[in-house]
Amino acid sequence: MSPQRGKQSEILAQVGFYTGLGFIIPGAAVVGYALGSLVDGWVHTTHIFSLIIGLLGAAGGLVEILRILTRAEKRADGDNQDLGPKP
């Protein structure tokens, strides 16, 4: 594989990784809302649990994105240490 082809593949992998992050918060909010809707039906309330659990899901999604980005940053910092001059 040519060096340029390898670099393009790496860039596309990063684009896919960061694009996937955009689905975490909405997905978590939708799942939270659906679970809250089930609780609302079980307890016979009007959308209060749907809203609360949906917001908690969105907050959980945000926390997960921060965790993923922190791990990616640590991994990138570890890779970049090998690029400097040897002591």
Backbone torsions as a table, in degrees:
resi	resn	phi	psi	omega
1	MET	NA	134.8	-179.1
2	SER	-72.0	154.6	-179.8
3	PRO	-59.8	-36.4	-179.4
4	GLN	-68.5	-39.8	179.3
5	ARG	-64.5	-38.9	177.6
6	GLY	-65.4	-39.0	179.0
7	LYS	-68.1	-40.6	177.2
8	GLN	-62.6	-41.2	178.8
9	SER	-62.7	-41.3	178.7
10	GLU	-64.9	-40.8	179.1
11	ILE	-65.4	-43.0	178.8
12	LEU	-64.4	-36.8	177.0
13	ALA	-63.9	-40.7	177.9
14	GLN	-67.0	-39.7	177.9
15	VAL	-61.6	-44.4	178.1
16	GLY	-62.5	-41.4	179.5
17	PHE	-61.5	-51.2	-176.7
18	TYR	-73.1	-28.0	175.5
19	THR	-68.4	-38.5	178.4
20	GLY	-62.7	-27.5	178.7
21	LEU	-63.0	-28.9	-179.2
22	GLY	-68.1	-13.5	-179.5
23	PHE	-97.0	-7.2	-174.8
24	ILE	-71.2	-50.7	-177.3
25	ILE	-65.0	-50.8	179.0
26	PRO	-61.3	-39.0	179.4
27	GLY	-63.2	-44.0	178.9
28	ALA	-65.5	-37.7	179.3
29	ALA	-67.1	-40.9	179.9
30	VAL	-66.2	-43.6	178.4
31	VAL	-63.9	-42.5	177.4
32	GLY	-61.9	-42.5	178.8
33	TYR	-63.4	-42.0	-180.0
34	ALA	-64.2	-43.3	177.4
35	LEU	-64.4	-41.0	177.1
36	GLY	-63.0	-35.9	177.9
37	SER	-65.0	-39.0	176.0
38	LEU	-63.9	-42.5	178.3
39	VAL	-64.6	-41.3	177.8
40	ASP	-59.7	-41.6	178.4
41	GLY	-66.8	-36.2	-178.7
42	TRP	-71.6	-39.3	-176.8
43	VAL	-93.0	-8.7	-178.9
44	HIS	62.9	50.3	175.1
45	THR	-115.0	170.2	-177.2
46	THR	-105.1	98.2	169.6
47	HIS	53.4	6.3	-179.2
48	ILE	-68.8	-44.7	179.2
49	PHE	-70.6	-32.4	177.1
50	SER	-60.4	-46.1	-179.7
51	LEU	-68.1	-45.9	-177.5
52	ILE	-63.9	-49.6	-177.3
53	ILE	-70.8	-31.8	174.5
54	GLY	-63.4	-43.2	177.1
55	LEU	-66.4	-39.2	175.9
56	LEU	-63.3	-37.0	176.1
57	GLY	-64.1	-42.4	178.1
58	ALA	-64.4	-40.5	177.4
59	ALA	-64.5	-40.8	176.5
60	GLY	-63.3	-37.8	176.7
61	GLY	-64.1	-39.6	177.5
62	LEU	-64.2	-43.1	177.7
63	VAL	-61.7	-41.2	179.6
64	GLU	-64.6	-39.8	176.8
65	ILE	-62.0	-43.4	178.7
66	LEU	-62.7	-39.3	177.9
67	ARG	-64.8	-43.1	180.0
68	ILE	-63.7	-45.2	-178.9
69	LEU	-67.4	-35.0	176.9
70	THR	-64.1	-44.1	177.2
71	ARG	-63.2	-41.0	-179.9
72	ALA	-65.1	-38.7	178.9
73	GLU	-66.8	-42.2	178.1
74	LYS	-63.2	-40.9	179.1
75	ARG	-64.2	-40.9	179.6
76	ALA	-67.6	-39.2	177.9
77	ASP	-64.5	-37.6	177.9
78	GLY	-66.2	-37.3	178.6
79	ASP	-70.3	-36.2	-177.1
80	ASN	-73.6	-19.3	179.6
81	GLN	-66.8	-26.7	-179.8
82	ASP	-76.0	-12.0	-175.8
83	LEU	-83.9	-17.7	-177.2
84	GLY	-78.7	173.2	179.6
85	PRO	-69.5	150.6	178.3
86	LYS	-78.0	135.4	179.5
87	PRO	-72.5	NA	NA
